[in-house]
């Protein structure tokens, strides 16, 4: 059963994915707000425009993943990944890479993962058979496994309390994503074809 909680601030949310044959996988996602005041948006203005522009769940998930990758690249001092090619001339530009301290960028990542979970949760509540649910969750799970590896290294390098708190929040969300994502059946060519019949959330 999909949870009936109507507010994202509830102590638990459910992300549900309809699986063949009508098998429903669900797991609770705990909402863990930071104790510090949230005065910074976790997405840049341009990234927010891209989220709103991409109405299809899997494409919106791609935006969240690249936004996180940008922040990890800045934190790690590696090359910023190039912006994907625009497939629509009306699609907003990515703009400049995000700026901020390591703690702020880590806080962004936690907020972006939270929003990605919320988006999947919202679609599952409205249309639990939407084929883009499993596709989007697979993408997010694959990316999140890499994030956990990076977090393990960062955790050993920092003693800053704000960074430690942000890392803990990311790990909480990431572990829950991986737990649910690992229960999905392997993708098949037929399911990939079905996923191309995209539905707007």
Rosetta constraint file for C-alpha pairs under 8 A:
AtomPair CA 1 CA 24 HARMONIC 8.00 0.50
AtomPair CA 1 CA 26 HARMONIC 7.92 0.50
AtomPair CA 2 CA 14 HARMONIC 6.45 0.50
AtomPair CA 2 CA 15 HARMONIC 7.76 0.50
AtomPair CA 2 CA 16 HARMONIC 6.54 0.50
AtomPair CA 2 CA 26 HARMONIC 7.60 0.50
AtomPair CA 2 CA 125 HARMONIC 6.60 0.50
AtomPair CA 3 CA 13 HARMONIC 6.77 0.50
AtomPair CA 3 CA 14 HARMONIC 5.79 0.50
AtomPair CA 5 CA 10 HARMONIC 6.68 0.50
AtomPair CA 5 CA 13 HARMONIC 6.95 0.50
AtomPair CA 6 CA 10 HARMONIC 7.88 0.50
AtomPair CA 8 CA 13 HARMONIC 7.36 0.50
AtomPair CA 8 CA 31 HARMONIC 7.73 0.50
AtomPair CA 8 CA 118 HARMONIC 7.52 0.50
AtomPair CA 9 CA 31 HARMONIC 6.66 0.50
AtomPair CA 10 CA 31 HARMONIC 6.99 0.50
AtomPair CA 11 CA 30 HARMONIC 5.96 0.50
AtomPair CA 11 CA 31 HARMONIC 5.62 0.50
AtomPair CA 12 CA 28 HARMONIC 5.92 0.50
AtomPair CA 12 CA 29 HARMONIC 5.56 0.50
AtomPair CA 12 CA 30 HARMONIC 4.61 0.50
AtomPair CA 12 CA 31 HARMONIC 6.04 0.50
AtomPair CA 13 CA 28 HARMONIC 5.37 0.50
AtomPair CA 13 CA 29 HARMONIC 5.00 0.50
AtomPair CA 13 CA 30 HARMONIC 6.38 0.50
AtomPair CA 13 CA 31 HARMONIC 7.47 0.50
AtomPair CA 13 CA 121 HARMONIC 7.78 0.50
AtomPair CA 14 CA 26 HARMONIC 6.31 0.50
AtomPair CA 14 CA 27 HARMONIC 5.65 0.50
AtomPair CA 14 CA 28 HARMONIC 4.62 0.50
AtomPair CA 14 CA 29 HARMONIC 5.87 0.50
AtomPair CA 14 CA 121 HARMONIC 6.49 0.50
AtomPair CA 15 CA 26 HARMONIC 5.77 0.50
AtomPair CA 15 CA 27 HARMONIC 6.10 0.50
AtomPair CA 15 CA 28 HARMONIC 6.80 0.50
AtomPair CA 15 CA 29 HARMONIC 7.16 0.50
AtomPair CA 15 CA 117 HARMONIC 7.17 0.50
AtomPair CA 15 CA 120 HARMONIC 6.56 0.50
AtomPair CA 15 CA 121 HARMONIC 4.59 0.50
AtomPair CA 15 CA 124 HARMONIC 6.81 0.50
AtomPair CA 16 CA 24 HARMONIC 6.75 0.50
AtomPair CA 16 CA 25 HARMONIC 5.77 0.50
AtomPair CA 16 CA 26 HARMONIC 4.52 0.50
AtomPair CA 16 CA 27 HARMONIC 7.10 0.50
AtomPair CA 16 CA 121 HARMONIC 6.62 0.50
AtomPair CA 16 CA 124 HARMONIC 5.61 0.50
AtomPair CA 16 CA 125 HARMONIC 7.68 0.50
AtomPair CA 16 CA 128 HARMONIC 6.97 0.50
AtomPair CA 17 CA 24 HARMONIC 5.91 0.50
AtomPair CA 17 CA 25 HARMONIC 5.59 0.50
AtomPair CA 17 CA 26 HARMONIC 6.70 0.50
AtomPair CA 17 CA 124 HARMONIC 6.42 0.50
AtomPair CA 17 CA 128 HARMONIC 6.15 0.50
AtomPair CA 17 CA 129 HARMONIC 7.46 0.50
AtomPair CA 17 CA 133 HARMONIC 6.03 0.50
AtomPair CA 17 CA 134 HARMONIC 6.27 0.50
AtomPair CA 18 CA 22 HARMONIC 6.26 0.50
AtomPair CA 18 CA 23 HARMONIC 6.12 0.50
AtomPair CA 18 CA 24 HARMONIC 4.88 0.50
AtomPair CA 18 CA 25 HARMONIC 6.80 0.50
AtomPair CA 18 CA 128 HARMONIC 5.36 0.50
AtomPair CA 18 CA 129 HARMONIC 5.15 0.50
AtomPair CA 18 CA 130 HARMONIC 7.54 0.50
AtomPair CA 18 CA 133 HARMONIC 7.72 0.50
AtomPair CA 18 CA 134 HARMONIC 7.70 0.50
AtomPair CA 19 CA 23 HARMONIC 4.74 0.50
AtomPair CA 19 CA 24 HARMONIC 5.67 0.50
AtomPair CA 19 CA 25 HARMONIC 7.21 0.50
AtomPair CA 19 CA 129 HARMONIC 7.75 0.50
AtomPair CA 19 CA 134 HARMONIC 7.92 0.50
AtomPair CA 19 CA 184 HARMONIC 7.77 0.50
AtomPair CA 25 CA 180 HARMONIC 7.50 0.50
AtomPair CA 25 CA 183 HARMONIC 7.54 0.50
AtomPair CA 26 CA 180 HARMONIC 7.18 0.50
AtomPair CA 27 CA 176 HARMONIC 7.78 0.50
AtomPair CA 27 CA 180 HARMONIC 6.40 0.50
AtomPair CA 28 CA 176 HARMONIC 7.91 0.50
AtomPair CA 29 CA 173 HARMONIC 7.29 0.50
AtomPair CA 29 CA 176 HARMONIC 6.47 0.50
AtomPair CA 30 CA 173 HARMONIC 7.84 0.50
AtomPair CA 32 CA 169 HARMONIC 6.80 0.50
AtomPair CA 34 CA 38 HARMONIC 7.63 0.50
AtomPair CA 34 CA 165 HARMONIC 7.80 0.50
AtomPair CA 34 CA 166 HARMONIC 7.91 0.50
AtomPair CA 34 CA 169 HARMONIC 7.99 0.50
AtomPair CA 41 CA 108 HARMONIC 7.42 0.50
AtomPair CA 42 CA 107 HARMONIC 7.17 0.50
AtomPair CA 42 CA 108 HARMONIC 4.13 0.50
AtomPair CA 42 CA 109 HARMONIC 7.12 0.50
AtomPair CA 42 CA 111 HARMONIC 5.61 0.50
AtomPair CA 42 CA 112 HARMONIC 6.28 0.50
AtomPair CA 43 CA 47 HARMONIC 5.66 0.50
AtomPair CA 43 CA 48 HARMONIC 5.90 0.50
AtomPair CA 43 CA 67 HARMONIC 7.59 0.50
AtomPair CA 43 CA 108 HARMONIC 6.91 0.50
AtomPair CA 43 CA 112 HARMONIC 7.23 0.50
AtomPair CA 44 CA 48 HARMONIC 6.17 0.50
AtomPair CA 44 CA 98 HARMONIC 6.54 0.50
AtomPair CA 45 CA 49 HARMONIC 6.30 0.50
AtomPair CA 46 CA 50 HARMONIC 6.34 0.50
AtomPair CA 46 CA 92 HARMONIC 6.97 0.50
AtomPair CA 46 CA 93 HARMONIC 6.67 0.50
AtomPair CA 46 CA 94 HARMONIC 5.60 0.50
AtomPair CA 46 CA 95 HARMONIC 5.98 0.50
AtomPair CA 47 CA 51 HARMONIC 6.29 0.50
AtomPair CA 47 CA 63 HARMONIC 7.46 0.50
AtomPair CA 47 CA 67 HARMONIC 7.33 0.50
AtomPair CA 47 CA 94 HARMONIC 6.20 0.50
AtomPair CA 48 CA 52 HARMONIC 6.33 0.50
AtomPair CA 49 CA 53 HARMONIC 6.05 0.50
AtomPair CA 49 CA 92 HARMONIC 6.50 0.50
AtomPair CA 50 CA 54 HARMONIC 6.08 0.50
AtomPair CA 50 CA 60 HARMONIC 7.79 0.50
AtomPair CA 50 CA 63 HARMONIC 6.99 0.50
AtomPair CA 50 CA 91 HARMONIC 7.17 0.50
AtomPair CA 50 CA 92 HARMONIC 5.86 0.50
AtomPair CA 50 CA 93 HARMONIC 7.72 0.50
AtomPair CA 50 CA 94 HARMONIC 7.54 0.50
AtomPair CA 51 CA 55 HARMONIC 7.40 0.50
AtomPair CA 51 CA 60 HARMONIC 5.55 0.50
AtomPair CA 51 CA 63 HARMONIC 6.49 0.50
AtomPair CA 51 CA 64 HARMONIC 7.82 0.50
AtomPair CA 53 CA 91 HARMONIC 6.82 0.50
AtomPair CA 53 CA 92 HARMONIC 7.52 0.50
AtomPair CA 54 CA 59 HARMONIC 5.94 0.50
AtomPair CA 54 CA 60 HARMONIC 5.28 0.50
AtomPair CA 55 CA 59 HARMONIC 7.46 0.50
AtomPair CA 55 CA 60 HARMONIC 6.60 0.50
AtomPair CA 55 CA 200 HARMONIC 5.77 0.50
AtomPair CA 55 CA 201 HARMONIC 6.58 0.50
AtomPair CA 56 CA 60 HARMONIC 6.16 0.50
AtomPair CA 56 CA 198 HARMONIC 6.93 0.50
AtomPair CA 56 CA 199 HARMONIC 6.46 0.50
AtomPair CA 56 CA 200 HARMONIC 4.87 0.50
AtomPair CA 56 CA 201 HARMONIC 6.26 0.50
AtomPair CA 57 CA 61 HARMONIC 6.07 0.50
AtomPair CA 57 CA 119 HARMONIC 7.49 0.50
AtomPair CA 57 CA 120 HARMONIC 7.37 0.50
AtomPair CA 57 CA 123 HARMONIC 7.96 0.50
AtomPair CA 57 CA 132 HARMONIC 6.34 0.50
AtomPair CA 57 CA 133 HARMONIC 7.42 0.50
AtomPair CA 57 CA 136 HARMONIC 6.66 0.50
AtomPair CA 57 CA 200 HARMONIC 7.08 0.50
AtomPair CA 57 CA 201 HARMONIC 6.47 0.50
AtomPair CA 58 CA 62 HARMONIC 6.31 0.50
AtomPair CA 58 CA 132 HARMONIC 6.11 0.50
AtomPair CA 58 CA 133 HARMONIC 7.78 0.50
AtomPair CA 58 CA 135 HARMONIC 6.71 0.50
AtomPair CA 58 CA 136 HARMONIC 4.73 0.50
AtomPair CA 59 CA 63 HARMONIC 6.55 0.50
AtomPair CA 60 CA 64 HARMONIC 6.53 0.50
AtomPair CA 61 CA 65 HARMONIC 6.20 0.50
AtomPair CA 61 CA 116 HARMONIC 6.48 0.50
AtomPair CA 61 CA 136 HARMONIC 6.25 0.50
AtomPair CA 61 CA 139 HARMONIC 7.63 0.50
AtomPair CA 61 CA 140 HARMONIC 7.02 0.50
AtomPair CA 62 CA 66 HARMONIC 6.19 0.50
AtomPair CA 62 CA 139 HARMONIC 7.82 0.50
AtomPair CA 63 CA 67 HARMONIC 6.09 0.50
AtomPair CA 64 CA 68 HARMONIC 6.29 0.50
AtomPair CA 64 CA 112 HARMONIC 6.29 0.50
AtomPair CA 64 CA 113 HARMONIC 7.48 0.50
AtomPair CA 64 CA 116 HARMONIC 6.57 0.50
AtomPair CA 65 CA 69 HARMONIC 6.17 0.50
AtomPair CA 65 CA 140 HARMONIC 7.06 0.50
AtomPair CA 65 CA 143 HARMONIC 6.96 0.50
AtomPair CA 66 CA 70 HARMONIC 6.10 0.50
AtomPair CA 67 CA 71 HARMONIC 6.64 0.50
AtomPair CA 67 CA 112 HARMONIC 7.86 0.50
AtomPair CA 68 CA 72 HARMONIC 6.34 0.50
AtomPair CA 68 CA 108 HARMONIC 7.92 0.50
AtomPair CA 68 CA 109 HARMONIC 5.57 0.50
AtomPair CA 68 CA 112 HARMONIC 7.13 0.50
AtomPair CA 69 CA 73 HARMONIC 6.10 0.50
AtomPair CA 69 CA 81 HARMONIC 7.52 0.50
AtomPair CA 70 CA 74 HARMONIC 6.37 0.50
AtomPair CA 70 CA 80 HARMONIC 5.94 0.50
AtomPair CA 70 CA 81 HARMONIC 6.67 0.50
AtomPair CA 70 CA 97 HARMONIC 6.98 0.50
AtomPair CA 70 CA 98 HARMONIC 7.67 0.50
AtomPair CA 71 CA 75 HARMONIC 6.12 0.50
AtomPair CA 71 CA 98 HARMONIC 7.10 0.50
AtomPair CA 71 CA 105 HARMONIC 5.91 0.50
AtomPair CA 71 CA 106 HARMONIC 7.52 0.50
AtomPair CA 71 CA 108 HARMONIC 7.98 0.50
AtomPair CA 71 CA 109 HARMONIC 7.23 0.50
AtomPair CA 72 CA 76 HARMONIC 5.95 0.50
AtomPair CA 72 CA 105 HARMONIC 7.97 0.50
AtomPair CA 73 CA 77 HARMONIC 5.83 0.50
AtomPair CA 73 CA 78 HARMONIC 4.94 0.50
AtomPair CA 73 CA 79 HARMONIC 6.22 0.50
AtomPair CA 73 CA 80 HARMONIC 5.60 0.50
AtomPair CA 73 CA 81 HARMONIC 7.70 0.50
AtomPair CA 74 CA 78 HARMONIC 6.38 0.50
AtomPair CA 74 CA 79 HARMONIC 7.75 0.50
AtomPair CA 74 CA 80 HARMONIC 6.95 0.50
AtomPair CA 75 CA 102 HARMONIC 6.00 0.50
AtomPair CA 75 CA 105 HARMONIC 7.43 0.50
AtomPair CA 83 CA 94 HARMONIC 6.99 0.50
AtomPair CA 86 CA 91 HARMONIC 6.66 0.50
AtomPair CA 87 CA 91 HARMONIC 7.55 0.50
AtomPair CA 99 CA 105 HARMONIC 7.60 0.50
AtomPair CA 100 CA 104 HARMONIC 5.59 0.50
AtomPair CA 100 CA 105 HARMONIC 5.95 0.50
AtomPair CA 101 CA 105 HARMONIC 6.14 0.50
AtomPair CA 102 CA 106 HARMONIC 6.02 0.50
AtomPair CA 102 CA 163 HARMONIC 6.94 0.50
AtomPair CA 103 CA 107 HARMONIC 6.05 0.50
AtomPair CA 103 CA 162 HARMONIC 5.75 0.50
AtomPair CA 103 CA 163 HARMONIC 4.54 0.50
AtomPair CA 103 CA 166 HARMONIC 6.75 0.50
AtomPair CA 104 CA 108 HARMONIC 6.16 0.50
AtomPair CA 105 CA 109 HARMONIC 6.39 0.50
AtomPair CA 106 CA 110 HARMONIC 6.48 0.50
AtomPair CA 106 CA 163 HARMONIC 6.83 0.50
AtomPair CA 106 CA 166 HARMONIC 5.65 0.50
AtomPair CA 106 CA 167 HARMONIC 6.62 0.50
AtomPair CA 106 CA 170 HARMONIC 7.80 0.50
AtomPair CA 107 CA 111 HARMONIC 6.29 0.50
AtomPair CA 107 CA 163 HARMONIC 7.95 0.50
AtomPair CA 107 CA 166 HARMONIC 5.16 0.50
AtomPair CA 107 CA 167 HARMONIC 7.87 0.50
AtomPair CA 108 CA 112 HARMONIC 6.08 0.50
AtomPair CA 109 CA 113 HARMONIC 6.19 0.50
AtomPair CA 109 CA 170 HARMONIC 6.84 0.50
AtomPair CA 110 CA 114 HARMONIC 6.22 0.50
AtomPair CA 110 CA 166 HARMONIC 6.74 0.50
AtomPair CA 110 CA 167 HARMONIC 7.82 0.50
AtomPair CA 110 CA 169 HARMONIC 5.95 0.50
AtomPair CA 110 CA 170 HARMONIC 4.65 0.50
AtomPair CA 110 CA 173 HARMONIC 7.37 0.50
AtomPair CA 111 CA 115 HARMONIC 6.20 0.50
AtomPair CA 112 CA 116 HARMONIC 6.10 0.50
AtomPair CA 113 CA 117 HARMONIC 6.20 0.50
AtomPair CA 113 CA 170 HARMONIC 7.40 0.50
AtomPair CA 113 CA 173 HARMONIC 6.64 0.50
AtomPair CA 113 CA 174 HARMONIC 7.52 0.50
AtomPair CA 114 CA 118 HARMONIC 6.21 0.50
AtomPair CA 114 CA 173 HARMONIC 6.86 0.50
AtomPair CA 115 CA 119 HARMONIC 6.17 0.50
AtomPair CA 116 CA 120 HARMONIC 6.44 0.50
AtomPair CA 117 CA 121 HARMONIC 6.04 0.50
AtomPair CA 117 CA 177 HARMONIC 7.91 0.50
AtomPair CA 118 CA 122 HARMONIC 5.98 0.50
AtomPair CA 119 CA 123 HARMONIC 6.36 0.50
AtomPair CA 120 CA 124 HARMONIC 6.15 0.50
AtomPair CA 120 CA 133 HARMONIC 6.56 0.50
AtomPair CA 120 CA 136 HARMONIC 7.79 0.50
AtomPair CA 120 CA 137 HARMONIC 7.72 0.50
AtomPair CA 121 CA 125 HARMONIC 6.25 0.50
AtomPair CA 122 CA 126 HARMONIC 6.53 0.50
AtomPair CA 123 CA 127 HARMONIC 5.79 0.50
AtomPair CA 123 CA 128 HARMONIC 7.06 0.50
AtomPair CA 123 CA 130 HARMONIC 7.72 0.50
AtomPair CA 123 CA 133 HARMONIC 7.47 0.50
AtomPair CA 123 CA 201 HARMONIC 5.66 0.50
AtomPair CA 124 CA 128 HARMONIC 4.33 0.50
AtomPair CA 124 CA 129 HARMONIC 7.61 0.50
AtomPair CA 124 CA 130 HARMONIC 7.43 0.50
AtomPair CA 124 CA 133 HARMONIC 7.05 0.50
AtomPair CA 128 CA 133 HARMONIC 7.81 0.50
AtomPair CA 129 CA 133 HARMONIC 7.86 0.50
AtomPair CA 130 CA 199 HARMONIC 7.14 0.50
AtomPair CA 131 CA 135 HARMONIC 6.86 0.50
AtomPair CA 131 CA 194 HARMONIC 6.74 0.50
AtomPair CA 131 CA 195 HARMONIC 5.34 0.50
AtomPair CA 131 CA 198 HARMONIC 7.57 0.50
AtomPair CA 132 CA 136 HARMONIC 5.80 0.50
AtomPair CA 132 CA 195 HARMONIC 5.77 0.50
AtomPair CA 132 CA 198 HARMONIC 6.78 0.50
AtomPair CA 132 CA 199 HARMONIC 7.43 0.50
AtomPair CA 133 CA 137 HARMONIC 6.11 0.50
AtomPair CA 134 CA 138 HARMONIC 6.06 0.50
AtomPair CA 134 CA 184 HARMONIC 7.30 0.50
AtomPair CA 135 CA 139 HARMONIC 6.45 0.50
AtomPair CA 135 CA 195 HARMONIC 6.92 0.50
AtomPair CA 136 CA 140 HARMONIC 6.19 0.50
AtomPair CA 137 CA 141 HARMONIC 5.91 0.50
AtomPair CA 137 CA 177 HARMONIC 7.89 0.50
AtomPair CA 137 CA 181 HARMONIC 6.08 0.50
AtomPair CA 138 CA 142 HARMONIC 6.13 0.50
AtomPair CA 138 CA 181 HARMONIC 6.08 0.50
AtomPair CA 138 CA 184 HARMONIC 7.78 0.50
AtomPair CA 139 CA 143 HARMONIC 6.34 0.50
AtomPair CA 140 CA 144 HARMONIC 5.96 0.50
AtomPair CA 140 CA 177 HARMONIC 7.56 0.50
AtomPair CA 141 CA 145 HARMONIC 6.25 0.50
AtomPair CA 141 CA 177 HARMONIC 6.08 0.50
AtomPair CA 141 CA 178 HARMONIC 5.32 0.50
AtomPair CA 141 CA 181 HARMONIC 5.52 0.50
AtomPair CA 141 CA 182 HARMONIC 7.67 0.50
AtomPair CA 142 CA 146 HARMONIC 7.06 0.50
AtomPair CA 143 CA 147 HARMONIC 6.55 0.50
AtomPair CA 144 CA 148 HARMONIC 6.29 0.50
AtomPair CA 144 CA 174 HARMONIC 5.88 0.50
AtomPair CA 144 CA 177 HARMONIC 7.46 0.50
AtomPair CA 144 CA 178 HARMONIC 6.97 0.50
AtomPair CA 145 CA 149 HARMONIC 6.74 0.50
AtomPair CA 145 CA 174 HARMONIC 7.74 0.50
AtomPair CA 145 CA 178 HARMONIC 6.99 0.50
AtomPair CA 146 CA 150 HARMONIC 6.53 0.50
AtomPair CA 147 CA 151 HARMONIC 6.11 0.50
AtomPair CA 147 CA 174 HARMONIC 7.78 0.50
AtomPair CA 148 CA 152 HARMONIC 6.29 0.50
AtomPair CA 148 CA 171 HARMONIC 6.80 0.50
AtomPair CA 148 CA 174 HARMONIC 7.01 0.50
AtomPair CA 149 CA 153 HARMONIC 6.84 0.50
AtomPair CA 150 CA 154 HARMONIC 6.31 0.50
AtomPair CA 151 CA 155 HARMONIC 5.87 0.50
AtomPair CA 151 CA 167 HARMONIC 6.75 0.50
AtomPair CA 151 CA 171 HARMONIC 7.64 0.50
AtomPair CA 152 CA 156 HARMONIC 6.68 0.50
AtomPair CA 153 CA 157 HARMONIC 6.68 0.50
AtomPair CA 154 CA 158 HARMONIC 6.47 0.50
AtomPair CA 155 CA 164 HARMONIC 6.90 0.50
AtomPair CA 155 CA 167 HARMONIC 7.14 0.50
AtomPair CA 158 CA 163 HARMONIC 7.12 0.50
AtomPair CA 158 CA 164 HARMONIC 7.17 0.50
AtomPair CA 159 CA 163 HARMONIC 7.64 0.50
AtomPair CA 159 CA 164 HARMONIC 6.99 0.50
AtomPair CA 160 CA 164 HARMONIC 6.17 0.50
AtomPair CA 161 CA 165 HARMONIC 6.08 0.50
AtomPair CA 162 CA 166 HARMONIC 6.21 0.50
AtomPair CA 163 CA 167 HARMONIC 6.06 0.50
AtomPair CA 164 CA 168 HARMONIC 6.20 0.50
AtomPair CA 165 CA 169 HARMONIC 6.41 0.50
AtomPair CA 166 CA 170 HARMONIC 6.28 0.50
AtomPair CA 167 CA 171 HARMONIC 6.11 0.50
AtomPair CA 168 CA 172 HARMONIC 6.19 0.50
AtomPair CA 169 CA 173 HARMONIC 6.45 0.50
AtomPair CA 170 CA 174 HARMONIC 5.89 0.50
AtomPair CA 171 CA 175 HARMONIC 5.80 0.50
AtomPair CA 172 CA 176 HARMONIC 6.43 0.50
AtomPair CA 173 CA 177 HARMONIC 6.27 0.50
AtomPair CA 174 CA 178 HARMONIC 6.21 0.50
AtomPair CA 175 CA 179 HARMONIC 6.08 0.50
AtomPair CA 176 CA 180 HARMONIC 6.40 0.50
AtomPair CA 177 CA 181 HARMONIC 5.93 0.50
AtomPair CA 178 CA 182 HARMONIC 5.80 0.50
AtomPair CA 179 CA 183 HARMONIC 6.96 0.50
AtomPair CA 180 CA 184 HARMONIC 7.21 0.50
AtomPair CA 187 CA 191 HARMONIC 6.32 0.50
AtomPair CA 187 CA 192 HARMONIC 6.99 0.50
AtomPair CA 188 CA 192 HARMONIC 6.26 0.50
AtomPair CA 189 CA 193 HARMONIC 6.38 0.50
AtomPair CA 190 CA 194 HARMONIC 6.35 0.50
AtomPair CA 191 CA 195 HARMONIC 6.10 0.50
AtomPair CA 192 CA 196 HARMONIC 6.58 0.50
AtomPair CA 193 CA 197 HARMONIC 7.26 0.50
